[in-house]
Amino acid sequence: MNGHFAVAIDGPSGAGKSTLARRAAKEFGFLYVDTGAIYRTVGLAAHRRGIDCHDETAVAAILPELAIRMAYNEAGEQCMFLNGEDVSKAIRAPEISICASDVSSLPAVRAFLLEMQRRTAREESVIMDGRDIGTVVLPDAELKIYLTASAEARA
């Protein structure tokens, strides 16, 4: 182990992964890494440039120009920066949610963000939730959770 502890939480949408991850990170003093916010940042960049978020070639072309950074405010909340601009609020717009979903399925985007996510886990103790966290992003995580919940529990 590198002195840091990584927890990977996978599971279907709406199962409570983010809620569990945030609470556990706070309890244990780990960083909560909202991988969805990272993909939203790429979606925002593509949207701002008028790029079709399904167009892998066009999205891939802008990736080298993107400086994406995570930071944490005094409350411990993850903030996202795109080329130096705090875009934490902008990435939560409904149209950006759609773009985020689209770009997150593109292999070029996933490859681009993979090392950023892994580097964070090498440098800090993290709880990370999102698509393929336990299998692709953090295959050697010290703890892997696949969280599910019934429709009744989610309601």
C-alpha positions as semicolon CSV with decimal commas, in nm:
position;residue;x (nm);y (nm);z (nm)
1;M;0,000;0,000;0,000
2;N;0,124;0,352;-0,079
3;G;0,019;0,504;0,254
4;H;-0,314;0,600;0,108
5;F;-0,639;0,407;0,110
6;A;-0,871;0,388;-0,190
7;V;-1,239;0,296;-0,176
8;A;-1,421;0,231;-0,503
9;I;-1,801;0,244;-0,509
10;D;-1,987;0,112;-0,811
11;G;-2,352;0,038;-0,868
12;P;-2,659;0,146;-1,062
13;S;-2,779;0,503;-1,081
14;G;-2,992;0,610;-0,787
15;A;-2,863;0,345;-0,545
16;G;-2,713;0,602;-0,307
17;K;-2,347;0,576;-0,409
18;S;-2,277;0,947;-0,386
19;T;-2,461;0,988;-0,056
20;L;-2,269;0,698;0,097
21;A;-1,938;0,816;-0,049
22;R;-1,976;1,174;0,078
23;R;-2,072;1,065;0,429
24;A;-1,800;0,802;0,455
25;A;-1,533;1,039;0,322
26;K;-1,629;1,298;0,582
27;E;-1,633;1,037;0,860
28;F;-1,291;0,894;0,772
29;G;-1,124;1,218;0,659
30;F;-1,081;1,097;0,301
31;L;-1,133;1,295;-0,017
32;Y;-1,463;1,230;-0,186
33;V;-1,401;1,227;-0,560
34;D;-1,717;1,297;-0,758
35;T;-1,613;1,152;-1,092
36;G;-1,938;1,269;-1,246
37;A;-1,829;1,630;-1,187
38;I;-1,510;1,561;-1,381
39;Y;-1,708;1,433;-1,680
40;R;-1,948;1,726;-1,646
41;T;-1,647;1,958;-1,681
42;V;-1,554;1,799;-2,013
43;G;-1,921;1,818;-2,118
44;L;-1,927;2,188;-2,032
45;A;-1,614;2,251;-2,239
46;A;-1,764;2,076;-2,541
47;H;-2,099;2,251;-2,497
48;R;-1,937;2,594;-2,475
49;R;-1,756;2,528;-2,803
50;G;-2,073;2,412;-2,977
51;I;-1,943;2,057;-3,016
52;D;-2,184;1,766;-3,048
53;C;-2,112;1,568;-2,731
54;H;-2,164;1,241;-2,921
55;D;-1,890;1,330;-3,172
56;E;-1,583;1,153;-3,032
57;T;-1,346;1,297;-3,291
58;A;-1,452;1,656;-3,217
59;V;-1,451;1,608;-2,840
60;A;-1,114;1,431;-2,850
61;A;-0,968;1,722;-3,047
62;I;-1,029;1,967;-2,761
63;L;-0,903;1,743;-2,478
64;P;-0,536;1,855;-2,502
65;E;-0,654;2,215;-2,454
66;L;-0,839;2,140;-2,129
67;A;-0,679;2,201;-1,792
68;I;-0,915;2,029;-1,549
69;R;-0,847;2,055;-1,180
70;M;-1,028;1,953;-0,864
71;A;-1,000;2,150;-0,543
72;Y;-1,182;2,141;-0,213
73;N;-1,338;2,440;-0,037
74;E;-1,343;2,508;0,338
75;A;-1,653;2,288;0,377
76;G;-1,470;1,998;0,211
77;E;-1,683;2,016;-0,104
78;Q;-1,525;1,933;-0,437
79;C;-1,492;2,228;-0,675
80;M;-1,412;2,190;-1,043
81;F;-1,191;2,423;-1,243
82;L;-1,172;2,440;-1,621
83;N;-0,873;2,632;-1,757
84;G;-0,853;2,822;-1,428
85;E;-1,225;2,907;-1,406
86;D;-1,437;2,773;-1,121
87;V;-1,715;2,593;-1,306
88;S;-1,863;2,413;-1,005
89;K;-2,205;2,572;-1,052
90;A;-2,202;2,580;-1,434
91;I;-2,153;2,202;-1,460
92;R;-2,481;2,141;-1,274
93;A;-2,702;2,294;-1,547
94;P;-2,947;2,044;-1,702
95;E;-2,802;2,076;-2,052
96;I;-2,455;2,000;-1,914
97;S;-2,590;1,688;-1,742
98;I;-2,690;1,560;-2,085
99;C;-2,349;1,646;-2,232
100;A;-2,175;1,478;-1,938
101;S;-2,366;1,158;-1,998
102;D;-2,273;1,167;-2,366
103;V;-1,901;1,242;-2,323
104;S;-1,865;0,988;-2,041
105;S;-1,937;0,710;-2,290
106;L;-1,658;0,818;-2,527
107;P;-1,342;0,605;-2,498
108;A;-1,116;0,905;-2,573
109;V;-1,262;1,103;-2,283
110;R;-1,246;0,808;-2,046
111;A;-0,879;0,750;-2,134
112;F;-0,803;1,123;-2,095
113;L;-0,949;1,135;-1,743
114;L;-0,827;0,796;-1,624
115;E;-0,482;0,907;-1,512
116;M;-0,620;1,215;-1,337
117;Q;-0,846;0,994;-1,127
118;R;-0,573;0,739;-1,056
119;R;-0,323;1,011;-0,963
120;T;-0,566;1,151;-0,708
121;A;-0,594;0,806;-0,548
122;R;-0,214;0,771;-0,541
123;E;-0,173;1,108;-0,370
124;E;-0,465;1,101;-0,124
125;S;-0,690;0,859;0,058
126;V;-1,007;0,866;-0,149
127;I;-1,360;0,742;-0,177
128;M;-1,454;0,748;-0,541
129;D;-1,785;0,660;-0,699
130;G;-1,884;0,641;-1,060
131;R;-1,878;0,428;-1,371
132;D;-1,623;0,143;-1,371
133;I;-1,442;0,274;-1,063
134;G;-1,366;-0,067;-0,912
135;T;-1,286;-0,242;-1,239
136;V;-1,107;0,017;-1,454
137;V;-1,015;0,328;-1,256
138;L;-0,911;0,170;-0,925
139;P;-0,879;-0,204;-0,990
140;D;-0,642;-0,237;-0,692
141;A;-0,855;-0,037;-0,447
142;E;-0,825;-0,161;-0,091
143;L;-1,205;-0,171;-0,064
144;K;-1,456;-0,217;-0,344
145;I;-1,828;-0,180;-0,289
146;Y;-2,104;-0,258;-0,536
147;L;-2,402;-0,077;-0,393
148;T;-2,758;-0,158;-0,492
149;A;-3,093;-0,058;-0,350
150;S;-3,447;-0,164;-0,418
151;A;-3,688;0,078;-0,579
152;E;-3,859;0,114;-0,241
153;A;-3,534;0,203;-0,064
154;R;-3,444;0,455;-0,333
155;A;-3,786;0,618;-0,307
